[in-house]
Amino acid sequence: MEAKNNPKTIRAWAMFDWANSAYNLVITSTIFPAYYVAITQNEATGNKVNFFGLSFVNTALTDYALAAAYLIMVILLPVLSAVADYRGNKKIFMQFFTLLGSLACCGLFFFKASTLEVGVICFALAAIGYSGGFVFYNSYLPEIATIDMQDKVSAKGFTFGYIGSVLLQLVCFAFVLKPEIFGITDKSLPARISFLLVGIWWIGFALIPFSILPKGSPNAQSHHKNIIKGGFEELGKVWQKVKTMPLLKRFLPAFFFYSMGGQTIMLVATGFAAKELKMETSALISIILIIQLVAIVGATLMSRLSDKYGNVRILIFVVFIWIGVCVAAYFTTSSTQFYVVAVVVGLVMGGIQSLSRSTYSKFLPENITDTASFFSFYDVTEKLAIVGGLFSFGFIEEMTGSMRNSTLVLGTFFVVGLLILFSLLKTERILKKNTDFSAR
């Protein structure tokens, strides 16, 4: 196996984030949500749309579509991760999901009001491609970096992702704001060109990590098993192992609850601003770009603070800020207020993602070989959180008629996660005390 902390391998690994984060920014955070709200907004019908004959509130439909996509991944990932561990071919799965996601983004080029079903399906498939590739990407972290380097390497990945996505967003920004420069007269074309560019960017830059990263280390112990059954058995085995790890056993429920809030906010923020605050697409793109730039600083800052104060303490600090974000969003009524809230979101967005990944990786035993299965368990936890968060957000909006009420529900998820993190801090102290005592 290749030596850990190899700069070339780490850079290649981080370039995968550079490649697929363009999807996260353009498709889930800025241009797609604004474009979708613009072409489906209809006050006369209560912003209702028809999807294969069924009626939904427009923004609730995309929440449900994303929730369905992530639920599919919850079902598939245990099987795929087991195959990757048995055969040591996790890179092949990264390549498959990257191709699926990038082609789905290219398919959004054909999305107009008259092709709603096609657009929503491609939107969901892109989410499957993104989340599917990411679990195998995450599972490389303990293979390419030693424990003392994992915070920095994890933050490097997110930093590369933010920089890469901002660069492509600036290109898309030019098409959306100044279409006349390119001789574009069709109002829908700039957004659709942006979707196409995301697909090309995604698959193009992903070729760098695909050419350098190792394919993975096989774990032939369970190779004789039925793959489908073995996949879920492997997930069950991971859970049994997790139950013997006091820190990991506390961390995962906390991660689940605060991810229900944090991941959902990142996915619905632009739709909230476009619908509740009537913000223009240009304003939305500008503020999301600011968020990305602030997030670069946030991921790096949180990594350094965790070195000094410990991961759990900084996660508690970050989750506490997220609770404030939810309350502030409920009372936000102007663009200026939204800008302030968005900058705070940017500061903690990169930090919570990067720290969560590296904290989980740190809590894993150094000698494990089935890293894909352990990170599948991590990813299944996160995807279930997203399913629950998105469904709750969309359901509350449909029931109450306001996305503001949905933000308060997300706040309660953060509170639960915060309480569990406090108990984790206590467990961590007890274990450290016992370890220090045993070493005497």
N, C-alpha and C positions, 0 to 999 in steps of 0.2 A: 504494500500500500504506500502511496505517495506520502512524504513527510508533511506534517501539519504546518500551518502558518506560512505556506509558500505564497509570496506576494503575487505571482502571476495567476495562481489558481484562485486566490481571494478576489483579485480584480475581475477575473472571468466570471466568478460566481456573482459578484455585485452587478455585473453588466446584465444579468438576467433581470434584475430589478429595474435597471435602466430601460430595458426593452419593454417589459409588460406594464410598467407604471403609467405609461402613456394611456393605456386603456382605463386605468383607475381615475386619471385626471379628466380626460376628454369625455369618456363614455359615462362613467358613474357620477362625476363631480361637476362638470361644467356644461359643455355644449349639448350633449344628448338630453339631460333633464330639461334644460331651457328650451331646446327645440321641441321636445315632446310636449311640454306644457303649452307652448305656443300653437302647435298644430291641433291640439285636442281641447283647448280651452273653449268652453261654451257655457256662459253664465245662464243662458235660457234653459238648458237641460241639466243645470246643476253640475256642470263639468263631467257629465256621464259619457262613457264611450261603450261601444258594443264590440265584444271580443268573442268571435264564433257564436254570436247570438245571445251572449250573456252580457248584462249591463253592470258596469263598475264605475266608481269614481276614478277619473283618469290617473291621478297619482297613486291611488290605492292599487290599481292594476299593475303598475310597474313594481310596487312593493311586493305584491303577491308573486309576480313573475320571478323576481330575484329570490324570494323565499323558496319557491319551487326549485329553482336552479341549485341553490345551496342544499336543499333537502336531497336532491338527486345525488349530489356529491357526498353527502353523509352516508348514503347507501352504497355508493360505488367505491369510495376511497379505502375502506377496510380490505376489500377484495384486491384492488389494484396495488395497495401498499404491500400486501402479503406476497403477491406475485413479484414485486420489485425486490423484496427481501429474499425470497426463495432463489431467484435467478440473478440477483445483482444487476438488474437492468433499469434502475430508476430513471436514467437519462432518457430512455426510449419513451417513457410515460410523460416526461417533461416536454419532449418533442411533439408527442401526439396532442397534448392539451394546448400547447402553444399554437400549433397549426389550426386546431379547432377554433380557438379564440380569435386568432388573427383573421381567419376566413369569415367568421361571423361578423367581425367589425367591418370587413369589406362588404359583406352583404347588407349592412345598414345603409350603404350608399343608395340603395333602392327604396328606402323607407320614406313614405309620404303618408298623408292622412288617409289616402285611399288604400294603402297597403299596411294597415295597422297591425294585422295579425303577423305578417312577415317581419315587421320591425320588432315587435315584442318578442317573437321567437328568437330572432338573431340576438337581441339584447340578452335574453336568458342564456343562449348558447355561449356568448362571449364571457358571461359570468362563470359558466362551467369551465371554460378553457382557462380563465385566469386563476380560479381557485384550485383547479386540478393541478396545474403546473406548479403552483406555489407550495403545495405540501411537499412535493419532491425536492423543490428548491430549498425549503426550510431544513429538510432532513440531511442536507449536505453540511450544515453548520458544524455539528460535532465531529464530522469527518475531516474538515479542512482547517479547523482552528482549535487550539488548546483552550481549556476552561478560562484561563486568565485573559485570553484574547477575544472570547466570544462576544462580550458586550461591544467592543470596538468594531469587530467584523460585522456584527448584526447592524450596528448603526451605520457602517460604511455602505451596506447594501441599501438601506433606506435612503441614505444621502444620495447615492447614485440614482436611485429611483426618482427622487424629487427633482434632481437636476435634469435628468433625461426627459422627464414628463413636461417640465417647464419649457425646455427648448422646443419640443414639438408643439406645445400649447401656443407658443409665440407665433409659430408658423400658421397654425389654425386661426389664431387671433387676427392675423392679417387678412385672411380670406373672409372671416365673419364681419370685421369692421370696415374693410375697404374692398368690397367685391368689385367695385367699378375699376380698380387698378388692373384687375385680371379680366375685365370685359364680361363679368358675370351679371346677368339681369334676373335670373331665376332666384327668388329669395330663399328657397330651400336648398339651393346648390352648395353654398359655402359650408353649411353644417354637414351636408352629406359628403363633401370632399374631405372634411376633417375626419369623418368616420373611416373613410378609405385609407387616409394617411396613417391612422392609428394601426390598422391591420398590417400595412406594409412596414412601418417602423418596428412593430412588435416582432414579426417573423425575421426581419432583416438583422436587427441587433442581437436577437437570440442565437444567431449562428455563432457568435463569439464564444459564449459559455458552452455551447454544444460541441465546439471543436476542442475545448481545453479540459473541461471537467471530466473526472473519471466516471466510468459508467456505473459504478457502485460495486459493493462487495457482496457476493452471494452468501446466503445463509442456508445451507443445504439440509439442515437438521429436519425440517418439516416438508421437504420437497415431495415426498411421496403422497402427501395428503391431497384430497380434493380441494382445488384452489378456492372455489366459492365458499365452501364450508370452512376451509382453513383460514380464509381471510377474517371471518368473524370470530373464529376461535382464537386467532392471533390477537385480535382486539380485546377479547376476553382475557387472554393471558397478560396483555399489557395492563389491563385494569387490576388484575390480581397482583401484579408486581407493584403497581402504583400504590395499592393499599398497604404495602409494606414500607413505603417511603413517606414518612410523616410530613415532610415539607411539600412534596409534590401532591400528596393527598389533600392538603389544605389549599394549595395554590390553584389547582384546576377549577374547583367550584367558584373561587373568587374571580378567576379569569373568565369563566362562563358568564357570570352576572355582569361584570363591568364591560364585557364584550357585547352583551345584548344592547347596552346603551351606546358605547363608543362606536362600534362598527355601523350601527343603524344611523346614528347622527351623520357620519361621514357619507353615507349613501343617500340620505334624504335632504341634506342641507340645501342644495341648490334648488330642488323642487319646492322646498319651504319658502325660500326667498322669492322665487318666481311666482308662486301662487299666493302666498299670504301677504307679501310686501310689494308685489307687482314690479319687481326689479327687472330692468332690461338685460338682455343677454350680454351686452358689452360690459355692464357693471358687474354682472355675475362672474364673467371670465376674469375681470381685473382683480376682484377680491379673492377668487380661488387661486390665482397666481401668487398673490401676496401670502395666502395660507401656505402654499407649497414652499415658498422661500423661507417663511418663518419656521416651517416644519423641519427644514434642514438644520437650522440653528437648534431647534427643540430636541431633535434626535441626538445631536452631538452633546448638547448641554446635559440631557438626562443621563447619557452614558458616563460623562465625567462625574456628575453628582452621585451616580450609583457606585462609582469607584470609592468615593469618599464616605457616603452614608449608608450604602447597601441598597440592593435592588428593591427589597420589600418596602423600606421607608419611602423611597422615591415614588414607587407605585401608589402608595397611600396618598402622598402629596398630589400626584397627578389625578387620581380618581376623585379626590376632594374638589379639585378645580372643575372636573367634568360635571359634578353635581351642580356647581354654580352656573355652568354653561346652560344646563337644562332649564334652570329657573329663569335665567336671563332671557333665553329664547322665548319663553312663554310671554314675557312682557315686552319683547322687541316689536316696535311698531314703525321704525324708520330705517332707511338704508344705512344711516350713520351708526345707529345702534347695532345693526347687523354686522357692519364692518368691524366694530370693536369685539363683538362676540366671536367673529370668524378668526380674528388674529389670535385670540386666546385659544381657540380650537386648534389652530395651526401649531401653536407652541407645544401643546400636549399631545397632539395627534401622532407625530412621529415618535415621541417619547414612549407612549403607552404601547405602541406596536413593537418597537425595537426592544424595549425592556422586557416585555412579556415573552418574546421569543427567546431572548438570551437567558432570562430567569428560568424558563422551562428547561433549556439546554443545560444550564448549570446544575439543576436539580437531578439530572440523569446520571446514572453511574458511568464512570469513564470507560468501562470495559464492555458496554453493550455493543452488539453487532447488528441488531434489528432496529437501526435508527429510523428507517422508513415507517415501520409499524408504530414506533413511539411518537413520531411526528404526525402520523396519520391520526393517532388518538388525540393529539393536540389540535389538529386541524378539524377533526370531527366535532370536538368540543366547541371550537370557534364557529364552525358552520351551523351547528345546532343553535348557538347563541344568536347568530344572524337571522336564522329562520324565525326564532321566537321573537326577536326584536322587530324585524320587518313586519311580520304578521300582526303583532300587537299594535305597531304604529299605524298600519293601514286599516286595521279593524276599528281602532278608536276613532280614526278620522271619519270612517264611514258611519259609525254610530253617532258621533257628536257633531259632525260637519266641520271640524276644525283640526288642523295639524298641531295647533298650540297645545291642545289637551294631550296629544300623543307625546309631546316632549316631556310633560310631567311624569308620564308613565315610565319613560326611559330613565328619568331621574331616580325613581324608586329602585331600578335595577342596579344603578351605581351605588346606592346606599347599602344594599345587601352585599355587593362585592367589597365595599369598604370595610364593613363589619368583619367579613371573613379574613380580609388582609390583616386586620388588627390581631385576630386570633393566630394567624400565620406568624406574625412578628413575635408573639409570645412563644410559640412552638420552636421557632428558630433560636431564641434565647436559651430555652431549656436544653435543646440539643447541643448547642455550643458549650453551655456550662458543663453538661455531662461529658462531652468530649474532652474539654480541658481538664476535668477531674480525672478522667481515665488515663490521660497522658502523664499524670504526675507519678 
